């Protein structure tokens, strides 16, 4: 009968290591494989599509296991981390040859969704942020790091909404928390489907002191220490590339919350979730991965500082005016690799020879870039030039030390240039001479023995040997060679002289490989000392890359430099257009429009047919604001623009799946966010507010919101609506102006002019839009008939209400003057049904009924009156 398995020393070691990392897949190194056992094996085999086997198959409780080749591990790690799991890499940390018994193994790195160093192809321009969170007195200290670049930032957030917005904007996938986090906050993190990692201990190291030295707020220091403790514990290596933490205030940038970012399609297309059709897609002409990442950051955080905006504009204009220099600059930047991540790999110890050649190639472009900027306008580029350090000592070191085309491996030689190290050159000479001697020996022995097929070979077990085929062995004189190995078709021999040369050659080769690896590590350490210089250079090259991208996009699309209003919130855009839509449709197909919001106008009330371009008109203004405050030119013939502090949007209908809220609730919440937090320097875009509820409810809410914005908020607002009744507000609200999208009927067909015109729209065109959508003709004919009937009933009802109101006013007047304007019997006896209808009308709250219920009431009243 099978016996219950007793754990072997190896499995005892595995279980001890696994106990330290219960929430991670443990990749346990055995020879050339990483093995997984127990639940890791069962789940891992499913996720990675591996064959599940068992250890001790004949035992009562065989241990599930599966394995992967160590050289292919990265692909499997990527799959697991992409799915939101952690992977602990357990390696041998002793030389098996020098160890008796079990070889010691330890986890050398914990790879998590927030600590990925190597980005996949196509993700080089993406940041991967790990976030840490500390909660104290209803305030949230938040720190985030991109481990691959060393960028660290920290902020204090005062509301839970601000926290959610920041986490969503950063697209962070992992949050490190401590014991201060409340249950409510944990629930939010769960709803956002973020991997949370608990870090209890904090450590004080030189790296921690360096990173936190510029931060003075105690809670922010605490969250930084939490973040760094997690990194040190999981990565188990030098983090010298981490930059000094930078405190940032979200209020120092144009605030665009996550809902507005989505509505405006800044980074992600609402329909496809991809970047095509977004502002990023339009503006990204960057040539470096770090420029691509910086462009995203600038889109997410446009500026409020007018001076910095003007500096960026001036550089864009200068590059725009100097085509040939800009073309040369673009060409030089194309040869610059990802300096930020190269520096990170140097510090991390994962850099190889090819990485260093990329680093050298990048540094070699800097002198030419400096020369181009000096030729343009040195004063304008003074700040950039001061930071464009070519780091020539590093470039020279790599030039002298690393061969032009190094192998990927750093431990198997052929990496270091000849002439860099005298001892290494001697080993190489011995290897070359030894191999030359072997070739000469082979030729000599063939001649002496008369065996043309005799050859000298090598394998790792027997070393160098002389091989003679079985057919030719008889030609050898007795005792010439020492027999070493017999094969099916050949015999292998050695000689004392050959063994002596073998020792010399192999000794030189082993020593050369060991020395090359040691020299490479020394070179890496020398470069590591210059990481701060490399990071500063990378930052300025990224900035220059984004600015040349702005210049190229502005030239290609005929954008103009906006003038920034100095003392007022006046906004005047002449012939503006939606830059993304125009790019997709083509310039000839897009109709440009003006946007005029002078000091005396706060609200533009927009009416017009559905599908006529109202939402596009609103979005194009918001995108122009974002572009202007990034320092880019804008899509218009001319533009005068203020600096806005916030953009609020309510565009499109969508349920909030995270909160489980309906479309209308989301609509009201987003509207409330603007009403509560907007200032006179904000921009508000409200599209069809109130359409998610009954007509009168919606209209009442829409009007109340407009009045509140007008009387209390004073923000520049674009408010589109299908409630034509609201256009009457222009007579009551002095800072509200009606505009509409032009449309004409031609031979019964609706033609959108896509042009904004003054005044309100004269009617709605819902049935026409349905026709454009391709609905069946019978349905459209029926809809037109119903529409005519409803409009007729509505008019009759309106006339009747007016008549009833006149009677009521007359009665009031009669009571006031004590005179009878009507004969009593006319009201009391001859028209009793009319009296009953009037009584019902007075008692009915029309605003509490749906449109259909109102129509039914009117119809019933009509029928009753017809009976008289």
Secondary structure, DSSP 4 states (H G I P E B T S, - for coil): -PPPPPPPHHHHHHHHHHHHTTTEEEEEEETTEEEEEHHHHHHHHHHHT---EEESTTSTTPEEEEEEEGGGHHHHHHHHHHTT-EEEEEEE-S-GGG-SSSPPEEEEEEE-TT---SPPTT-TT---EEEEEEEETTEEEEEEEETTTTEEEEEEE-SHHHHHHHHHHHT--EEEE-TT--HHHHHHHHHTT-EEEE-------HHHHHHHTT---HHHHHHHHHHHHHHHHHH-S--TTPPPPEE--GGGB-EE-HHHHHHTTSSS-TTTSSSTTSHHHHH---SSHHHHHHHHHHHHS-B--HHHHHHHHHHHHHHHH-HHHHHHHHHHHHT---HHHHHHHHHHT---HHHHHHHHHHHHHHHHHHHHHHHHHTTTTHHHHHH----HHHHHHHHHHB-TT--S-SSSS--BPTTS-HHHHHHHHHHHHHHHHHHHHHHHHHHHH--TT-EEEEETTTEEEEEEEGGGGGGSPTTSSEEEEE-SSEEEEE-HHHHHHHHHHHHHHHHHHHHHHHHHHHHHHHHHTTHHHHHHHHHHHHHHHHHHHHHHHHHHHT-BPPEEPSSS--EEEEEE--HHHHHHH-GGG---EEEEE-TT--EEEEE--TTSSHHHHHHHHHHHHHHHHHT--BSSSEEEE---SEEEEE-S---BTTTTB-HHHHHHHHHHHHHHH--TT-EEEEESTTTTS-HHHHHHHHHHHHHHIIIII--EEEEE-S-GGGGGGGGT-TTEEEEEEEEEEETTEEEEEEEEEES--S---HHHHHHHTT--HHHHHHHHHHHHHHHHHHHHHHHHHHHHHHHHHHHHHHHHHT--SS-HHHHHTTTHHHHHHHHHHHH--GGGS-HHHHHHHHHHHHHHHHT-
